[in-house]
Amino acid sequence: MPGRLTLLTGAPGWLGSRLVRVLTHGLPDVPALAEPDPERRIRCLVMPGAPADALTRIAPHVELVSGDIRDPAALRELCRGAEGATLFHLCGIIHPRRVRDLYAINVDGTRNVLAAAMGAGVRRIVAVSSNSPAGVNPHPDHRFDEASPYRPYRHYGESKRRMEALVAEAEATGKVETVALRPCWFYGPEQPPRQTRFFTMIREGKAPLVGGGTARRSMSYIDNTCQALLLAERSAAARGRLYWVADRRPYTMNEIVDTVERLLEHEFGMTVAHRRLRLPALASQVAGVADALLQAMGRYQQEVHVLSEMSQTIACSIARAEHELGYDPRIELEEGMRRSIRWCLEQGQTI
């Protein structure tokens, strides 16, 4: 059974906030996880200055520890009295200003988290990685699985590869149980402004589609991801394992944009431009060269990096998670995007 004390890094971030909601309110789409554990206590590490009011509205009794995963003292406080607990390590950085921050947070920060958790006697660490350590699929019909070789995409992918290696090293000590998850492109409630901007670009006819929009993407609706996290916490068979996590099938970029446009117009009554910013595959290749040069100089530019990936297929098989964890992603693209848009509007956001 899950430990009574549950620790989180990465709150009040997107996934962290949603996981706190699921831990305290249950996961209605999954009958076996629909009711929360009433005995569970939650303690979250919150970056100094991060807005935690939304987190406390979700779960008024959550315990907050102010600190940074780069600070071992803050992590010792997070893990105080945590013998037998579960720790969900969700903290990471994906779009920094400087390349070195990827390693300081995703690698050195993870090392600090693991040391504090093992020192406190934490029972199991469920660590969130990314699709980036595997890179991009060699051809559109290929699907990554857990046996696929490492081919990290740029420095972010390398930082997550090193993170996974640290988690495996911790497991090898025998002092803590570990599970690593590789969720793909998130979407869903609690989303950050960059995802809302994506909706706005689609409404305004400015969504870029590179190389015909036929590249496939595995995506992970946020509650599907939370389901996988809870199953990874509970499953004895998951110890020491790595799992890809996504919706049941990948989607083409055309399908993603078309679905959001249709929902905005026909279900939410918005005026949409019915246009796409169509770019040749060469645009993505040029962006890839620019991205590599910028990162070689220690700089990171989000728009350039994202454009460099947009002609690439990044798709995975979730067969291992289905077979070993009982993972059953209930929400697919249309319903997930419907819930995402509704959440944005309920929060007063402009799309």
LOKEDREN-331000 format. One record per residue (C-alpha): residue in three letters; chain; residue number from 1; x, y, z. Coordinates in nm, 4 decimals, decimal comma, always signed. Layout:
BEGIN
 torro drenro zaza        X        Y        Z
   ala      A  NUM        X        Y        Z
...
This chain:
BEGIN
 torro drenro zaza        X        Y        Z
   met      A    1  +0,0000  +0,0000  +0,0000
   pro      A    2  +0,1138  +0,3581  -0,0561
   gly      A    3  +0,2982  +0,5200  +0,2302
   arg      A    4  +0,1084  +0,7712  +0,4396
   leu      A    5  +0,3625  +1,0444  +0,3689
   thr      A    6  +0,4080  +1,1446  +0,0070
   leu      A    7  +0,6750  +1,3902  -0,1037
   leu      A    8  +0,6785  +1,5922  -0,4251
   thr      A    9  +0,9327  +1,8017  -0,6038
   gly      A   10  +0,8109  +2,0140  -0,8922
   ala      A   11  +0,5048  +2,1699  -0,7297
   pro      A   12  +0,3410  +2,4077  -0,8106
   gly      A   13  +0,4443  +2,3255  -1,1672
   trp      A   14  +0,2084  +2,1865  -1,4287
   leu      A   15  +0,2389  +1,8156  -1,3499
   gly      A   16  +0,3015  +1,8742  -0,9798
   ser      A   17  -0,0168  +2,0765  -0,9349
   arg      A   18  -0,2221  +1,8204  -1,1218
   leu      A   19  -0,0752  +1,5305  -0,9260
   val      A   20  -0,1579  +1,7043  -0,5973
   arg      A   21  -0,5176  +1,7395  -0,7194
   val      A   22  -0,5312  +1,3710  -0,8147
   leu      A   23  -0,3750  +1,2591  -0,4853
   thr      A   24  -0,6297  +1,4596  -0,2852
   his      A   25  -0,9400  +1,4260  -0,5045
   gly      A   26  -0,8903  +1,0977  -0,6884
   leu      A   27  -0,8872  +1,0177  -1,0587
   pro      A   28  -1,2527  +0,9834  -1,1657
   asp      A   29  -1,1769  +0,8427  -1,5112
   val      A   30  -1,0078  +0,5363  -1,3584
   pro      A   31  -1,2418  +0,3463  -1,1227
   ala      A   32  -0,9581  +0,1787  -0,9306
   leu      A   33  -0,8057  +0,5211  -0,8595
   ala      A   34  -1,1256  +0,7238  -0,8269
   glu      A   35  -1,1039  +0,7621  -0,4494
   pro      A   36  -0,8045  +0,9276  -0,2813
   asp      A   37  -0,6202  +0,7642  +0,0065
   pro      A   38  -0,7662  +0,9429  +0,3119
   glu      A   39  -0,4568  +0,8653  +0,5179
   arg      A   40  -0,2132  +1,0224  +0,2748
   arg      A   41  -0,0182  +1,3294  +0,3865
   ile      A   42  +0,1458  +1,5403  +0,1182
   arg      A   43  +0,4575  +1,7535  +0,1503
   cys      A   44  +0,5804  +1,9584  -0,1464
   leu      A   45  +0,9057  +2,1375  -0,2149
   val      A   46  +0,8195  +2,4808  -0,3547
   met      A   47  +1,0732  +2,7134  -0,5133
   pro      A   48  +1,1178  +3,0376  -0,3175
   gly      A   49  +0,8964  +3,3008  -0,4748
   ala      A   50  +0,6877  +3,0495  -0,6697
   pro      A   51  +0,3120  +3,1198  -0,6490
   ala      A   52  +0,1739  +2,8499  -0,4213
   asp      A   53  -0,1767  +2,9908  -0,3726
   ala      A   54  -0,3243  +2,7708  -0,6476
   leu      A   55  -0,1662  +2,4666  -0,4823
   thr      A   56  -0,3180  +2,5450  -0,1431
   arg      A   57  -0,6582  +2,6019  -0,3051
   ile      A   58  -0,6356  +2,2545  -0,4550
   ala      A   59  -0,5256  +2,0962  -0,1260
   pro      A   60  -0,5527  +2,3280  +0,1772
   his      A   61  -0,3745  +2,0831  +0,4078
   val      A   62  -0,0704  +2,0200  +0,1888
   glu      A   63  +0,2565  +2,0949  +0,3681
   leu      A   64  +0,4885  +2,3308  +0,1819
   val      A   65  +0,8656  +2,3388  +0,2217
   ser      A   66  +1,0374  +2,6364  +0,0612
   gly      A   67  +1,3535  +2,5412  -0,1235
   asp      A   68  +1,5393  +2,4499  -0,4388
   ile      A   69  +1,6561  +2,1035  -0,5453
   arg      A   70  +2,0010  +2,2559  -0,5884
   asp      A   71  +2,0060  +2,3091  -0,2097
   pro      A   72  +2,0772  +1,9870  -0,0145
   ala      A   73  +1,9602  +2,1468  +0,3115
   ala      A   74  +1,6161  +2,2195  +0,1656
   leu      A   75  +1,5886  +1,8603  +0,0475
   arg      A   76  +1,6819  +1,7270  +0,3887
   glu      A   77  +1,3948  +1,9340  +0,5285
   leu      A   78  +1,1599  +1,7971  +0,2624
   cys      A   79  +1,2606  +1,4416  +0,3558
   arg      A   80  +1,2508  +1,4922  +0,7333
   gly      A   81  +1,0728  +1,1986  +0,8982
   ala      A   82  +1,0106  +1,0370  +0,5598
   glu      A   83  +1,1089  +0,6785  +0,6342
   gly      A   84  +0,8881  +0,4512  +0,4248
   ala      A   85  +0,7495  +0,7394  +0,2185
   thr      A   86  +0,7052  +0,7759  -0,1555
   leu      A   87  +0,8777  +1,0626  -0,3355
   phe      A   88  +0,7537  +1,1815  -0,6738
   his      A   89  +1,0458  +1,3628  -0,8353
   leu      A   90  +0,8785  +1,5861  -1,0932
   cys      A   91  +1,1059  +1,8887  -1,0802
   gly      A   92  +1,2996  +1,9718  -1,3923
   ile      A   93  +1,3647  +2,2462  -1,6421
   ile      A   94  +1,2909  +2,2193  -2,0127
   his      A   95  +1,3246  +2,5709  -2,1553
   pro      A   96  +1,6041  +2,7537  -1,9686
   arg      A   97  +1,7869  +3,0653  -2,0756
   arg      A   98  +2,1255  +2,8994  -2,0293
   val      A   99  +2,2280  +2,5465  -2,1200
   arg      A  100  +2,4147  +2,4994  -1,7925
   asp      A  101  +2,0855  +2,5289  -1,6028
   leu      A  102  +1,9707  +2,2034  -1,7642
   tyr      A  103  +2,2541  +2,0197  -1,5923
   ala      A  104  +2,2364  +2,2138  -1,2653
   ile      A  105  +1,8685  +2,1263  -1,2199
   asn      A  106  +1,8008  +1,8051  -1,4111
   val      A  107  +2,1272  +1,6324  -1,3165
   asp      A  108  +2,2797  +1,7906  -1,0055
   gly      A  109  +1,9358  +1,8584  -0,8593
   thr      A  110  +1,8336  +1,4973  -0,9116
   arg      A  111  +2,1554  +1,3808  -0,7459
   asn      A  112  +2,0649  +1,5927  -0,4419
   val      A  113  +1,7087  +1,4582  -0,4337
   leu      A  114  +1,8280  +1,0982  -0,4436
   ala      A  115  +2,0853  +1,1550  -0,1690
   ala      A  116  +1,8335  +1,3216  +0,0620
   ala      A  117  +1,5707  +1,0550  -0,0018
   met      A  118  +1,8082  +0,7649  +0,0605
   gly      A  119  +1,9438  +0,9343  +0,3710
   ala      A  120  +1,5922  +0,9663  +0,5112
   gly      A  121  +1,4835  +0,6110  +0,4322
   val      A  122  +1,2325  +0,6959  +0,1599
   arg      A  123  +1,0839  +0,3700  +0,0312
   arg      A  124  +1,0265  +0,4479  -0,3373
   ile      A  125  +1,1170  +0,7289  -0,5768
   val      A  126  +0,9091  +0,7728  -0,8910
   ala      A  127  +1,1126  +0,9975  -1,1202
   val      A  128  +0,9807  +1,1749  -1,4285
   ser      A  129  +1,2144  +1,1837  -1,7269
   ser      A  130  +1,1241  +1,2719  -2,0873
   asn      A  131  +1,1150  +1,1387  -2,4400
   ser      A  132  +1,4285  +1,3418  -2,5194
   pro      A  133  +1,6926  +1,0858  -2,4105
   ala      A  134  +1,5799  +0,8705  -2,7042
   gly      A  135  +1,5880  +1,1577  -2,9527
   val      A  136  +1,3686  +1,1386  -3,2628
   asn      A  137  +1,2388  +0,8327  -3,4440
   pro      A  138  +1,4529  +0,7177  -3,7393
   his      A  139  +1,1438  +0,6970  -3,9644
   pro      A  140  +0,7724  +0,7834  -3,9277
   asp      A  141  +0,6546  +0,4264  -3,8647
   his      A  142  +0,9111  +0,3586  -3,5922
   arg      A  143  +0,8043  +0,3516  -3,2262
   phe      A  144  +1,0414  +0,3848  -2,9332
   asp      A  145  +1,0263  +0,1266  -2,6576
   glu      A  146  +1,2286  +0,0782  -2,3427
   ala      A  147  +1,4985  -0,1146  -2,5317
   ser      A  148  +1,5599  +0,1693  -2,7779
   pro      A  149  +1,9155  +0,3047  -2,7562
   tyr      A  150  +1,9952  +0,6435  -2,6121
   arg      A  151  +2,0232  +0,9134  -2,8787
   pro      A  152  +1,9725  +1,2295  -2,6713
   tyr      A  153  +1,8287  +1,5294  -2,8498
   arg      A  154  +2,0479  +1,8289  -2,7689
   his      A  155  +2,1445  +1,9198  -2,4134
   tyr      A  156  +1,7983  +1,8719  -2,2676
   gly      A  157  +1,7969  +1,5112  -2,3826
   glu      A  158  +2,1477  +1,4577  -2,2477
   ser      A  159  +2,0537  +1,6072  -1,9105
   lys      A  160  +1,7588  +1,3688  -1,8844
   arg      A  161  +1,9755  +1,0744  -1,9921
   arg      A  162  +2,2107  +1,1536  -1,7066
   met      A  163  +1,9149  +1,1886  -1,4738
   glu      A  164  +1,7957  +0,8395  -1,5671
   ala      A  165  +2,1470  +0,7055  -1,5058
   leu      A  166  +2,1477  +0,8548  -1,1555
   val      A  167  +1,8113  +0,6951  -1,0799
   ala      A  168  +1,9430  +0,3573  -1,1981
   glu      A  169  +2,2525  +0,3991  -0,9799
   ala      A  170  +2,0328  +0,4690  -0,6778
   glu      A  171  +1,8332  +0,1532  -0,7472
   ala      A  172  +2,1553  -0,0481  -0,7704
   thr      A  173  +2,2521  +0,0501  -0,4149
   gly      A  174  +1,9556  -0,1439  -0,2776
   lys      A  175  +1,8772  +0,1461  -0,0429
   val      A  176  +1,5691  +0,2701  -0,2268
   glu      A  177  +1,3181  +0,1480  -0,4823
   thr      A  178  +1,3004  +0,3507  -0,8031
   val      A  179  +1,0766  +0,3778  -1,1072
   ala      A  180  +1,1450  +0,6089  -1,4030
   leu      A  181  +0,8731  +0,7310  -1,6380
   arg      A  182  +0,9125  +0,8900  -1,9794
   pro      A  183  +0,5933  +1,0844  -2,0460
   cys      A  184  +0,5661  +1,2548  -2,3823
   trp      A  185  +0,4291  +1,6002  -2,4705
   phe      A  186  +0,1861  +1,6927  -2,1905
   tyr      A  187  -0,1484  +1,8574  -2,2479
   gly      A  188  -0,4384  +1,9242  -2,0144
   pro      A  189  -0,5544  +2,1309  -1,7159
   glu      A  190  -0,3081  +2,3288  -1,5028
   gln      A  191  -0,1192  +2,4012  -1,8264
   pro      A  192  +0,1367  +2,6838  -1,8456
   pro      A  193  +0,1051  +2,9919  -2,0682
   arg      A  194  +0,3116  +2,8368  -2,3490
   gln      A  195  +0,0394  +2,5776  -2,4091
   thr      A  196  -0,2358  +2,8408  -2,4101
   arg      A  197  -0,0320  +3,0366  -2,6667
   phe      A  198  -0,0419  +2,7254  -2,8858
   phe      A  199  -0,4234  +2,7382  -2,8789
   thr      A  200  -0,4162  +3,1094  -2,9632
   met      A  201  -0,1851  +3,0494  -3,2589
   ile      A  202  -0,4265  +2,7878  -3,3929
   arg      A  203  -0,7259  +3,0228  -3,3532
   glu      A  204  -0,5398  +3,3049  -3,5286
   gly      A  205  -0,4182  +3,0841  -3,8135
   lys      A  206  -0,0540  +3,1117  -3,7090
   ala      A  207  +0,0134  +2,7533  -3,6008
   pro      A  208  +0,3290  +2,6347  -3,7798
   leu      A  209  +0,3070  +2,3057  -3,9676
   val      A  210  +0,6418  +2,1899  -4,0985
   gly      A  211  +0,6904  +1,9497  -4,3871
   gly      A  212  +0,3202  +1,8987  -4,4498
   gly      A  213  +0,2259  +1,8380  -4,0850
   thr      A  214  +0,2594  +1,4614  -4,1188
   ala      A  215  +0,5140  +1,4111  -3,8388
   arg      A  216  +0,3645  +1,1991  -3,5613
   arg      A  217  +0,3766  +1,2854  -3,1927
   ser      A  218  +0,3012  +1,0774  -2,8892
   met      A  219  +0,1206  +1,3016  -2,6434
   ser      A  220  +0,0255  +1,2402  -2,2822
   tyr      A  221  -0,2947  +1,3853  -2,1424
   ile      A  222  -0,2094  +1,5060  -1,7941
   asp      A  223  -0,4452  +1,2677  -1,6101
   asn      A  224  -0,3139  +0,9730  -1,8111
   thr      A  225  +0,0307  +1,0734  -1,6863
   cys      A  226  -0,0969  +1,0964  -1,3284
   gln      A  227  -0,2501  +0,7503  -1,3633
   ala      A  228  +0,0912  +0,6147  -1,4601
   leu      A  229  +0,2527  +0,7889  -1,1621
   leu      A  230  +0,0067  +0,6316  -0,9177
   leu      A  231  +0,0471  +0,2884  -1,0733
   ala      A  232  +0,4260  +0,3223  -1,0590
   glu      A  233  +0,3979  +0,4011  -0,6897
   arg      A  234  +0,1854  +0,0929  -0,6192
   ser      A  235  +0,3267  -0,1782  -0,8445
   ala      A  236  +0,5813  -0,4167  -0,6949
   ala      A  237  +0,6779  -0,5239  -1,0482
   ala      A  238  +0,7719  -0,1655  -1,1382
   arg      A  239  +1,0773  -0,1553  -0,9145
   gly      A  240  +1,3881  -0,0633  -1,1115
   arg      A  241  +1,1939  -0,0304  -1,4360
   leu      A  242  +1,1616  +0,2380  -1,7025
   tyr      A  243  +0,8294  +0,3073  -1,8756
   trp      A  244  +0,7187  +0,5130  -2,1720
   val      A  245  +0,3922  +0,6927  -2,0947
   ala      A  246  +0,1585  +0,8453  -2,3533
   asp      A  247  -0,1903  +0,8315  -2,4954
   arg      A  248  -0,2803  +0,5081  -2,6686
   arg      A  249  -0,1599  +0,6186  -3,0124
   pro      A  250  +0,0468  +0,9015  -3,1616
   tyr      A  251  -0,1162  +1,1842  -3,3558
   thr      A  252  -0,0008  +1,3735  -3,6627
   met      A  253  +0,0610  +1,7451  -3,6223
   asn      A  254  -0,2218  +1,8025  -3,8713
   glu      A  255  -0,4583  +1,6026  -3,6498
   ile      A  256  -0,3550  +1,7944  -3,3382
   val      A  257  -0,4079  +2,1362  -3,4977
   asp      A  258  -0,7299  +2,0333  -3,6750
   thr      A  259  -0,8765  +1,8958  -3,3519
   val      A  260  -0,8066  +2,2106  -3,1514
   glu      A  261  -0,9403  +2,4331  -3,4308
   arg      A  262  -1,2619  +2,2310  -3,4581
   leu      A  263  -1,3219  +2,2422  -3,0827
   leu      A  264  -1,2560  +2,6156  -3,0586
   glu      A  265  -1,5028  +2,6889  -3,3378
   his      A  266  -1,7807  +2,4361  -3,2971
   glu      A  267  -1,7874  +2,3700  -2,9228
   phe      A  268  -1,6581  +2,6955  -2,7756
   gly      A  269  -1,8037  +2,9345  -3,0323
   met      A  270  -1,4808  +3,1104  -3,1240
   thr      A  271  -1,3986  +3,2668  -3,4576
   val      A  272  -1,1024  +3,0865  -3,6106
   ala      A  273  -0,8916  +3,1868  -3,9102
   his      A  274  -0,8840  +2,8461  -4,0856
   arg      A  275  -0,5230  +2,9004  -4,1872
   arg      A  276  -0,1927  +2,7312  -4,1168
   leu      A  277  +0,1593  +2,8703  -4,1233
   arg      A  278  +0,2976  +2,6065  -4,3581
   leu      A  279  +0,6753  +2,5790  -4,3641
   pro      A  280  +0,9018  +2,3480  -4,5652
   ala      A  281  +1,0987  +2,0788  -4,3849
   leu      A  282  +1,4060  +2,2877  -4,4628
   ala      A  283  +1,2886  +2,5438  -4,2043
   ser      A  284  +1,3150  +2,2811  -3,9325
   gln      A  285  +1,6574  +2,1747  -4,0569
   val      A  286  +1,7849  +2,5336  -4,0536
   ala      A  287  +1,6428  +2,5791  -3,7036
   gly      A  288  +1,8250  +2,2621  -3,6005
   val      A  289  +2,1574  +2,4056  -3,7142
   ala      A  290  +2,0853  +2,7335  -3,5347
   asp      A  291  +1,9778  +2,5483  -3,2200
   ala      A  292  +2,2983  +2,3437  -3,2170
   leu      A  293  +2,5125  +2,6548  -3,2622
   leu      A  294  +2,3313  +2,8491  -2,9906
   gln      A  295  +2,3566  +2,5601  -2,7454
   ala      A  296  +2,7263  +2,5181  -2,8266
   met      A  297  +2,7628  +2,8767  -2,7050
   gly      A  298  +2,5703  +2,7936  -2,3881
   arg      A  299  +2,2522  +2,9694  -2,4974
   tyr      A  300  +1,9007  +2,8338  -2,5374
   gln      A  301  +1,6233  +2,9862  -2,7471
   gln      A  302  +1,2895  +2,8122  -2,7013
   glu      A  303  +1,1278  +2,9004  -3,0355
   val      A  304  +1,4327  +2,7885  -3,2336
   his      A  305  +1,4570  +2,4626  -3,0404
   val      A  306  +1,0870  +2,3803  -3,0813
   leu      A  307  +1,0937  +2,4585  -3,4546
   ser      A  308  +1,3931  +2,2278  -3,4957
   glu      A  309  +1,1797  +1,9341  -3,3756
   met      A  310  +0,8603  +2,0079  -3,5663
   ser      A  311  +0,9369  +1,8023  -3,8765
   gln      A  312  +1,0377  +1,5015  -3,6652
   thr      A  313  +0,8343  +1,2045  -3,5473
   ile      A  314  +0,8620  +1,1445  -3,1729
   ala      A  315  +0,6421  +0,8446  -3,0980
   cys      A  316  +0,6532  +0,5527  -2,8571
   ser      A  317  +0,4977  +0,2218  -2,7639
   ile      A  318  +0,3292  +0,2029  -2,4229
   ala      A  319  +0,3068  -0,1775  -2,4273
   arg      A  320  +0,5342  -0,2288  -2,1258
   ala      A  321  +0,3360  +0,0144  -1,9102
   glu      A  322  +0,0100  -0,1476  -2,0190
   his      A  323  +0,1366  -0,4991  -1,9466
   glu      A  324  +0,3315  -0,4431  -1,6237
   leu      A  325  +0,1509  -0,1496  -1,4608
   gly      A  326  -0,1996  -0,2024  -1,5935
   tyr      A  327  -0,1733  +0,1429  -1,7496
   asp      A  328  -0,4927  +0,2252  -1,9383
   pro      A  329  -0,4944  +0,5773  -2,0852
   arg      A  330  -0,8651  +0,6620  -2,0914
   ile      A  331  -0,8473  +1,0117  -2,2388
   glu      A  332  -0,7432  +1,0665  -2,5999
   leu      A  333  -0,6797  +1,3770  -2,8069
   glu      A  334  -1,0265  +1,5223  -2,8672
   glu      A  335  -1,1567  +1,4832  -2,5129
   gly      A  336  -0,8233  +1,5885  -2,3660
   met      A  337  -0,8089  +1,9057  -2,5734
   arg      A  338  -1,1744  +1,9763  -2,4916
   arg      A  339  -1,0915  +1,9621  -2,1207
   ser      A  340  -0,7788  +2,1710  -2,1742
   ile      A  341  -0,9667  +2,4510  -2,3501
   arg      A  342  -1,2465  +2,4447  -2,0926
   trp      A  343  -0,9933  +2,4726  -1,8097
   cys      A  344  -0,8256  +2,7730  -1,9751
   leu      A  345  -1,1568  +2,9531  -2,0102
   glu      A  346  -1,2593  +2,8711  -1,6527
   gln      A  347  -0,9344  +3,0305  -1,5356
   gly      A  348  -1,0192  +3,3483  -1,7254
   gln      A  349  -0,7452  +3,2971  -1,9820
   thr      A  350  -0,7800  +3,4481  -2,3278
   ile      A  351  -0,7310  +3,2121  -2,6190
